[in-house]
C-alpha cells in the first residue's frame, strides 16, 4: 500500500483541529504532546483548572 505524506498526516491534523475546537487552551500538537494533552483533559475536569 502506497501513501503520500500529505495523505498520511491529513487525518491526524483533522483530529487535532477537532480536539483544539473542543478543548480551547490545549495545543494538541502533532509532536507527541497530544498524549499529554489528552491526559490533562480528564484531570482538568476532575481537579479543576
Residue pairs with C-beta under 8 A, 6 or more apart in sequence:
9 30
12 30
13 30
16 28
16 29
16 30
16 34
19 26
19 28
19 34
19 37
19 38
20 26
20 27
20 28
23 37
23 41
26 37
26 40
26 41
27 33
27 37
28 34
28 37
28 38
